[in-house]
């Protein structure tokens, strides 16, 4: 191959003796019968590993300080192709580097300024790890790994216990809190019998996925001003939850169950008969997990 003064190719003869041209270089084509293969003056190495693993021993060609090699697997196998640097040197800060993915390609260069010299990864094609519809790449702290597509209806979430840091879970296992204001003002609890203070319409077709209901409210109920609050169905025969309030502050009334048909919930309260001042219920909301 020859070039003009602008480094434009003017003569690119056809390869001879069955050789091919790859990235402007005549590559070494190897297979398992050549393992272990020791590099020399070649730059590009095409490795066919469909019949077994291949070991490649890197060398500093012509004593060049920053020797570069390109290694490509030319088949769809996943047999190991292991690159080993000269004795006393490292590759990607490790003793060896292994190609484990089909059609993987990698370029390494010797960094002679490092002590000891380290063969650094200059480039690699990680997208070749994606072999099936929906595959996703994740970095595990050392290298990339492939996460296969999850089942329909699943979502990807972070999980430090997984090697990839991610895992698929059913979307139904995710929860969201939804809140509805049911009281937006102060309500004095004056009656000593159950008295309705708020209502919540229950559309079962819309709310059937709700669970873990809670009524959250602020109460003014100093010592000696106790009152009870409960949540029932519209007939007041089923009680979903109740609590006795005996101090001022935020209170949470947990619902032990929820309606299984269209209904409306009644929030009612009654005060202790033996108190001199009415307790006050302030700003209540109903919360659910979905």
C-alpha positions as CSV (number, residue, x, y, z in Angstrom):
1,X,0.0,0.0,0.0
2,X,1.4,3.4,-0.9
3,X,0.3,7.0,-0.2
4,X,0.7,10.4,-1.8
5,X,2.0,13.5,0.0
6,X,-1.4,14.0,1.7
7,X,-1.4,10.5,3.0
8,X,-4.1,9.4,0.6
9,X,-4.0,5.9,-0.6
10,X,-2.9,5.8,-4.2
11,X,-2.0,2.1,-4.5
12,X,-3.7,-0.6,-2.5
13,X,-2.8,-3.9,-4.1
14,X,-5.0,-6.9,-3.7
15,X,-4.1,-9.2,-0.8
16,X,-2.1,-12.3,-1.7
17,X,-1.7,-15.8,-0.3
18,X,-5.2,-15.8,1.1
19,X,-4.6,-12.8,3.4
20,X,-7.2,-10.2,4.0
21,X,-7.0,-6.5,4.9
22,X,-8.6,-5.4,8.2
23,X,-8.5,-1.7,9.3
24,X,-5.6,-1.1,7.0
25,X,-3.5,-3.9,8.5
26,X,-2.9,-7.5,7.4
27,X,-4.2,-9.4,10.4
28,X,-3.0,-12.6,12.0
29,X,-5.9,-15.2,11.8
30,X,-5.7,-17.7,14.6
31,X,-7.7,-20.5,16.1
32,X,-7.4,-23.0,19.0
33,X,-4.6,-24.9,17.2
34,X,-2.4,-21.7,17.5
35,X,-3.0,-21.4,21.3
36,X,-1.0,-20.1,23.1
37,X,-0.4,-17.5,20.4
38,X,2.5,-15.0,20.9
39,X,2.1,-11.7,19.2
40,X,4.8,-10.2,17.1
41,X,4.8,-7.5,14.5
42,X,1.1,-7.8,13.7
43,X,-1.4,-5.2,15.0
44,X,-4.7,-6.9,14.3
45,X,-5.5,-10.5,15.5
46,X,-8.6,-12.2,14.4
47,X,-9.4,-15.1,16.7
48,X,-11.7,-18.0,15.8
49,X,-12.6,-19.7,19.1
50,X,-15.7,-21.7,18.2
51,X,-13.8,-25.0,18.9
52,X,-12.2,-23.9,22.2
53,X,-10.5,-21.3,24.3
54,X,-7.5,-19.3,23.0
55,X,-4.6,-17.8,25.0
56,X,-2.8,-14.8,23.5
57,X,0.6,-13.7,24.9
58,X,1.2,-10.0,24.2
59,X,4.7,-8.8,23.4
60,X,6.3,-5.4,22.8
61,X,6.9,-5.5,19.1
62,X,10.2,-4.0,18.0
63,X,10.7,-2.9,21.6
64,X,8.1,-0.1,21.1
65,X,7.1,1.4,24.4
66,X,3.5,2.0,23.5
67,X,2.7,-1.1,21.5
68,X,-1.0,-1.4,20.4
69,X,-3.0,-4.5,19.5
70,X,-6.5,-5.0,18.2
71,X,-8.1,-8.4,19.0
72,X,-11.4,-9.5,17.6
73,X,-13.4,-12.7,18.0
74,X,-14.7,-13.6,14.6
75,X,-17.4,-16.1,15.6
76,X,-20.5,-16.2,17.8
77,X,-19.0,-18.4,20.5
78,X,-18.3,-17.5,24.1
79,X,-15.2,-19.5,24.7
80,X,-12.6,-17.5,26.5
81,X,-10.0,-15.6,24.6
82,X,-7.4,-14.6,27.2
83,X,-4.8,-11.8,26.7
84,X,-1.7,-12.0,28.9
85,X,0.9,-9.3,29.1
86,X,4.7,-9.9,29.4
87,X,6.0,-11.1,32.8
88,X,6.0,-8.3,35.4
89,X,3.3,-6.3,33.5
90,X,-0.5,-5.9,33.9
91,X,-3.4,-5.5,31.5
92,X,-6.3,-3.3,32.6
93,X,-4.6,-3.4,36.1
94,X,-5.0,-7.2,36.2
95,X,-2.9,-10.2,35.4
96,X,-5.0,-11.1,32.3
97,X,-7.9,-9.9,30.3
98,X,-10.6,-12.2,28.9
99,X,-13.0,-11.7,26.0
100,X,-16.2,-13.6,26.9
101,X,-18.7,-12.3,24.4
102,X,-19.6,-13.2,20.8
103,X,-17.9,-11.2,18.1
104,X,-16.2,-9.0,20.8
105,X,-13.5,-6.6,19.8
106,X,-11.0,-4.8,21.9
107,X,-8.0,-2.5,21.5
108,X,-5.2,-2.4,24.1
109,X,-2.1,-0.2,24.3
110,X,1.0,-0.6,26.5
111,X,1.5,2.3,28.8
112,X,5.2,2.2,29.5
113,X,5.0,5.3,31.8
114,X,3.0,3.2,34.3
115,X,5.0,1.3,37.0
116,X,4.8,-1.6,36.3
117,X,3.8,-1.1,32.6
118,X,0.1,-1.6,32.2
119,X,-1.7,-2.5,29.0
120,X,-4.7,-0.2,29.0
121,X,-8.0,-0.7,27.1
122,X,-8.2,2.0,24.4
123,X,-11.6,1.0,23.0
124,X,-14.0,-1.9,23.0
125,X,-17.4,-2.6,21.5
126,X,-19.6,-3.5,24.4
127,X,-22.8,-3.4,22.3
128,X,-21.7,-6.7,20.9
129,X,-22.8,-8.1,24.3
130,X,-26.4,-7.4,23.3
131,X,-27.5,-10.5,21.5
132,X,-31.2,-10.7,22.3
133,X,-34.2,-8.4,22.0
134,X,-34.4,-6.2,25.1
135,X,-30.9,-6.9,26.4
136,X,-29.5,-4.1,28.6
137,X,-25.9,-3.3,29.6
138,X,-24.9,-2.6,33.2
139,X,-21.5,-1.8,34.8
140,X,-20.9,-4.0,37.8
141,X,-17.9,-2.0,39.1
142,X,-15.4,-4.0,37.2
143,X,-16.8,-4.7,33.8
144,X,-20.0,-4.5,31.8
145,X,-22.6,-7.3,32.0
146,X,-25.8,-8.1,30.1
147,X,-29.2,-8.0,31.8
148,X,-31.7,-10.0,29.7
149,X,-35.1,-8.5,29.1
150,X,-37.6,-9.0,32.0
151,X,-41.0,-10.6,31.8
152,X,-44.0,-8.5,30.6
153,X,-45.3,-6.3,33.4
154,X,-41.9,-6.1,35.2
155,X,-39.8,-3.0,35.8
156,X,-36.1,-2.5,36.4
157,X,-35.1,-1.3,39.9
158,X,-31.8,-0.7,41.8
159,X,-30.7,-3.6,44.0
160,X,-27.2,-3.4,45.5
161,X,-27.3,-7.2,46.3
162,X,-27.3,-8.0,42.5
163,X,-23.9,-8.1,40.7
164,X,-25.3,-5.7,38.1
165,X,-26.8,-3.4,40.7
166,X,-30.2,-3.9,39.0
167,X,-33.0,-6.4,38.9
168,X,-36.4,-7.0,37.4
169,X,-39.5,-7.0,39.7
170,X,-43.2,-7.2,39.1
171,X,-44.7,-3.7,38.7
172,X,-47.4,-4.7,41.2
173,X,-44.8,-4.8,43.9
174,X,-44.1,-1.1,43.6
175,X,-46.1,1.2,45.8
176,X,-47.3,4.8,45.5
177,X,-49.0,6.8,48.3
178,X,-52.2,8.6,47.3
179,X,-53.8,11.1,49.7
180,X,-57.3,12.7,49.7
181,X,-58.2,15.6,52.0
182,X,-61.5,14.8,53.8
183,X,-61.4,17.6,56.4
184,X,-60.0,21.0,55.6
185,X,-61.1,23.0,58.7
186,X,-61.4,22.6,62.5
187,X,-64.2,20.5,63.8
188,X,-65.2,20.6,67.4
189,X,-66.2,17.2,68.9
190,X,-69.2,18.1,71.0
191,X,-71.3,15.0,71.1
192,X,-70.9,12.1,73.4
193,X,-72.4,9.7,70.8
194,X,-71.0,8.8,67.4
195,X,-71.4,11.8,65.1
196,X,-70.4,11.9,61.4
197,X,-67.6,14.4,60.6
198,X,-66.6,13.4,57.1
199,X,-67.4,11.1,54.2
200,X,-65.3,9.4,51.5
201,X,-67.0,7.9,48.4
202,X,-65.6,4.5,47.5
203,X,-65.6,3.7,43.8
204,X,-64.5,0.1,43.8
205,X,-63.7,-0.1,40.1
206,X,-61.2,2.7,40.7
207,X,-59.9,1.9,44.2
208,X,-59.8,-1.9,44.1
209,X,-56.0,-1.8,43.9
210,X,-55.7,0.4,47.0
211,X,-54.4,-1.1,50.3
212,X,-53.1,-0.1,53.7
213,X,-55.5,2.8,54.2
214,X,-54.7,5.4,56.9
215,X,-56.5,8.5,58.2
216,X,-54.0,11.1,59.3
217,X,-55.2,14.1,61.3
218,X,-54.2,16.7,63.8
219,X,-56.1,16.7,67.1
220,X,-56.3,19.3,69.9
221,X,-56.9,17.0,72.8
222,X,-55.1,17.9,76.0
223,X,-55.2,15.7,79.0
224,X,-58.8,15.3,80.1
225,X,-60.2,16.0,76.6
226,X,-60.1,12.5,75.0
227,X,-62.3,11.4,72.1
228,X,-62.7,8.4,69.8
229,X,-62.7,8.5,66.0
230,X,-63.6,5.6,63.7
231,X,-64.1,4.7,60.0
232,X,-67.1,2.6,59.0
233,X,-69.2,1.6,56.0
234,X,-72.3,3.6,55.1
235,X,-74.5,1.2,57.2
236,X,-72.1,1.6,60.2
237,X,-72.1,-2.2,60.7
238,X,-68.5,-2.7,59.5
239,X,-65.8,-0.8,61.3
240,X,-62.6,-0.5,59.2
241,X,-60.5,1.1,62.0
242,X,-60.7,3.2,65.2
243,X,-58.5,5.0,67.6
244,X,-58.8,6.8,71.0
245,X,-57.1,10.3,71.0
246,X,-55.7,11.5,74.3
247,X,-53.1,14.2,73.4
248,X,-52.5,17.0,71.0
249,X,-50.6,16.3,67.8
250,X,-50.6,14.2,64.7
251,X,-52.5,10.9,64.8
252,X,-52.8,8.0,62.4
253,X,-55.8,5.7,62.2
254,X,-54.9,2.5,60.4
255,X,-57.7,0.8,58.4
256,X,-57.6,-3.0,58.9
257,X,-59.5,-3.6,55.7
258,X,-61.2,-1.8,52.8
259,X,-64.6,-2.1,51.0
260,X,-64.9,-4.8,48.3
261,X,-67.8,-3.1,46.5
262,X,-69.1,0.5,45.8
263,X,-69.7,2.2,49.1
264,X,-68.9,5.4,51.0
265,X,-66.9,5.5,54.2
266,X,-68.1,7.5,57.2
267,X,-65.6,9.1,59.5
268,X,-67.3,9.7,62.9
269,X,-66.2,10.8,66.3
270,X,-67.5,10.9,69.9
271,X,-66.0,12.7,72.9
272,X,-65.6,11.5,76.5
273,X,-68.7,12.4,78.6
274,X,-66.6,13.4,81.6
275,X,-64.7,16.4,80.1
276,X,-65.2,20.1,80.5
277,X,-63.9,21.3,77.1
278,X,-64.6,20.0,73.6
279,X,-61.6,18.4,71.7
280,X,-61.0,19.6,68.2
281,X,-60.3,17.6,65.0
282,X,-58.2,19.6,62.5
283,X,-57.4,18.9,58.8
284,X,-57.8,15.2,58.2
285,X,-56.7,13.3,55.1
286,X,-57.1,9.7,53.9
287,X,-54.1,7.9,52.5
288,X,-53.7,4.7,50.6
289,X,-50.8,2.7,49.0
290,X,-51.3,1.6,45.4
